[in-house]
Amino acid sequence: MLNLIAVFLVCSGVGIAVHIAIDLSRHPQSMKIMNTVWILTALWGSYLALWAYNKFGRSTPMESGDMKMDMSGVKGTDTSEMQGMSLDMSMGGMSRSHWQSVALSALHCGAGCTLADIIGEGFTNYVPVTIASSQVFGNWVLDFILALIIGISFQFYAIREMEKISVRNALFRAFKADFFSLLSWQIGMYSWMAIVIFILFAATPLPKDTWMFWFMMQIAMLFGFICAYPMNALLIKNGVKKGM
């Protein structure tokens, strides 16, 4: 029965990712990187991701650029204030509640982790990586490095899309905004996978090319989101990140 549930939810994740990708081709996100974020989120979030996308992720005409605010008519506002207003508009900050904004920031971070784990676990399925004679820790270190590289790249891309700043400055801001968010996500994910590997399936290790393994990874990503949400709320509150 558990294996049937695993097959159903993993296939559902893929199917919902395809559904969202088709919808995004007609209603693209105002921030381009979020198109990728929603597709990657669907792979692990399945029906929860579909609910979130329909609830607060799907672009409205204003967000997708069909309606634009003419900022040239705003007087008595300095350049930095106008940049901030434009930034808030592009990130959907005027149309989403605080919890939705925090959730999107966490999902943006988690998309990098998701892609990193797909690449990392796929690679180590054929080329084992060991640290201190442990393949588990070798996999986790590789996954974390990949998540950091991909996650910061996603954040860098978003910052450069919104603001025309130097590459160096954008990279610094991306690292500052994403490091602790990524770390909290990975802690949640690794905590669940440690339970899976060392307790639930200690007697019969899960091969990485099975439905059950990827179902456990879906649950791991959910734990990652649960841990990353309060961290993103804190980062946004302290001005390290902007809500999306």
C-alpha positions in Angstrom: 0.0 0.0 0.0 2.8 2.4 0.9 4.5 1.8 -2.4 1.3 2.5 -4.3 1.0 5.8 -2.4 4.6 6.6 -3.3 3.9 5.9 -7.0 0.7 8.0 -7.0 2.3 11.0 -5.3 5.5 11.0 -7.3 3.6 10.7 -10.5 1.2 13.4 -9.3 4.1 15.7 -8.7 5.4 15.2 -12.2 1.9 15.6 -13.7 1.2 18.8 -11.7 4.6 20.2 -12.7 3.6 19.7 -16.3 0.2 21.3 -15.7 1.8 24.3 -14.1 4.4 24.6 -16.8 1.6 24.7 -19.4 -0.3 27.3 -17.5 2.9 29.4 -17.0 3.4 29.4 -20.8 0.1 31.3 -21.0 0.4 33.3 -17.7 4.1 33.8 -17.1 5.4 35.2 -13.8 6.5 38.8 -13.7 9.8 37.6 -12.2 11.0 35.1 -14.7 12.9 32.8 -12.3 9.6 32.1 -10.5 8.5 30.1 -13.6 11.2 27.6 -12.8 10.5 27.8 -9.0 6.9 26.8 -9.4 7.7 23.9 -11.7 10.3 22.6 -9.3 8.0 23.1 -6.3 5.3 21.0 -7.9 7.7 18.0 -8.2 7.8 17.6 -4.4 4.7 19.6 -3.3 2.3 17.8 -5.6 -1.3 18.8 -4.7 -0.1 21.3 -2.0 1.9 23.0 -4.7 -1.1 23.2 -7.0 -3.2 24.7 -4.2 -0.5 27.3 -3.4 0.0 28.1 -7.1 -3.8 28.7 -7.6 -4.1 30.5 -4.3 -1.3 33.1 -4.5 1.2 32.1 -7.2 -0.7 32.4 -10.5 0.1 35.7 -12.2 -2.7 38.3 -12.5 -2.9 40.6 -15.5 -1.2 43.4 -13.4 1.6 41.1 -12.3 2.3 39.7 -15.7 2.6 43.1 -17.2 -0.7 43.7 -18.9 -1.3 46.7 -16.6 1.6 48.9 -15.6 1.9 51.8 -13.3 3.2 54.9 -14.9 5.9 55.9 -12.4 6.9 59.0 -14.4 3.8 60.8 -13.1 4.8 60.4 -9.4 6.2 63.6 -8.1 7.9 64.3 -4.8 9.4 60.8 -4.7 13.2 60.3 -4.9 14.8 57.7 -7.1 15.5 55.2 -4.3 11.8 55.3 -3.1 10.6 54.8 -6.7 13.0 51.8 -7.1 11.5 50.4 -3.9 8.0 50.8 -5.1 8.8 49.2 -8.4 10.5 46.3 -6.6 7.5 45.7 -4.4 5.2 45.7 -7.5 7.4 43.3 -9.4 7.5 40.9 -6.5 3.8 41.0 -6.0 4.2 42.5 -2.5 1.1 44.7 -3.1 -1.3 41.8 -3.8 -0.1 39.1 -1.3 -0.4 38.8 2.4 2.6 38.5 4.7 2.5 34.8 5.1 2.1 34.3 1.3 5.1 36.5 0.7 7.2 34.6 3.2 6.1 31.3 1.7 7.1 32.4 -1.8 10.5 33.4 -0.5 11.0 30.0 1.1 9.8 28.2 -2.0 12.3 30.3 -4.1 15.0 29.0 -1.8 13.7 25.5 -1.9 13.6 25.3 -5.6 17.4 25.5 -5.7 17.6 22.7 -3.1 15.1 20.6 -5.1 17.1 20.9 -8.3 20.4 20.3 -6.5 19.0 17.1 -4.9 17.7 15.8 -8.2 21.1 16.3 -9.8 23.1 15.2 -6.7 21.1 12.0 -6.0 21.0 11.1 -9.7 24.8 11.5 -10.0 25.7 9.6 -6.8 23.4 6.8 -7.9 26.0 6.0 -10.5 29.1 7.6 -9.0 29.3 7.1 -5.2 30.7 10.0 -3.2 32.1 9.2 0.2 33.3 11.3 3.2 34.8 9.6 6.2 33.8 6.3 4.5 30.2 7.3 4.5 28.2 7.6 1.3 25.3 9.2 3.1 27.4 12.1 4.3 29.2 12.3 1.0 25.8 12.6 -0.7 24.7 15.3 1.7 27.8 17.4 1.4 27.5 17.2 -2.4 23.8 18.1 -2.3 24.5 21.1 0.0 27.2 22.5 -2.2 25.0 22.1 -5.3 22.1 23.7 -3.4 24.2 26.6 -2.4 25.5 27.2 -6.0 22.1 26.8 -7.6 20.2 28.7 -4.8 22.5 31.7 -4.9 22.3 31.6 -8.7 18.5 31.8 -8.5 18.7 34.7 -6.0 21.4 36.4 -8.1 19.2 36.1 -11.2 16.2 37.6 -9.4 18.2 40.5 -8.0 19.8 41.4 -11.4 16.4 41.2 -13.0 14.9 43.7 -10.6 17.9 46.0 -10.1 20.7 47.0 -12.4 23.6 46.6 -10.0 27.1 45.2 -10.4 27.7 41.5 -10.6 29.8 41.6 -7.4 27.2 43.5 -5.4 24.4 41.2 -6.7 26.4 38.1 -5.7 27.1 39.4 -2.2 23.4 40.2 -1.7 22.3 36.9 -3.1 24.7 35.0 -0.7 23.6 37.1 2.3 19.9 36.6 1.4 20.0 32.8 0.7 22.7 31.2 2.8 20.7 30.9 6.1 17.5 30.1 4.2 19.2 27.3 2.3 20.9 26.1 5.5 17.6 25.9 7.3 15.9 24.1 4.4 18.7 21.5 4.2 18.6 20.9 8.0 14.9 20.1 7.8 15.4 17.9 4.7 18.4 16.0 6.2 16.6 15.5 9.5 13.8 13.6 7.8 16.2 11.6 5.5 18.3 10.7 8.6 15.1 9.1 10.1 14.4 7.4 6.8 17.9 6.0 6.3 18.9 5.2 9.9 15.5 4.2 11.4 12.7 3.5 9.0 14.7 1.7 6.4 17.8 0.8 8.3 17.4 -2.9 7.6 16.6 -2.5 3.9 18.2 0.6 2.4 16.2 2.3 -0.3 17.7 2.3 -3.8 17.7 5.7 -5.4 15.9 4.5 -8.5 12.8 3.5 -6.6 9.4 5.3 -6.2 9.7 5.0 -2.4 13.0 6.9 -2.3 11.7 9.8 -4.2 8.5 9.8 -2.1 10.7 10.1 1.0 12.5 12.9 -0.8 9.1 14.7 -1.4 8.4 14.5 2.4 12.0 15.7 3.1 11.3 18.8 1.0 8.2 19.5 3.0 10.2 19.3 6.2 12.7 21.6 4.5 10.0 24.2 3.8 8.7 23.9 7.4 12.2 24.8 8.7 12.9 27.5 6.0 9.6 29.4 6.6 10.4 30.9 10.0 14.0 31.6 8.8 12.7 33.5 5.8 10.2 35.4 8.0 13.2 36.4 10.2 15.3 37.4 7.3 12.5 39.5 5.8 11.8 41.2 9.1 15.5 42.1 9.5 15.7 43.5 6.0 18.1 40.9 4.7 15.6 39.6 2.2 12.6 41.1 0.5 9.3 39.3 0.6 8.1 38.0 -2.7 
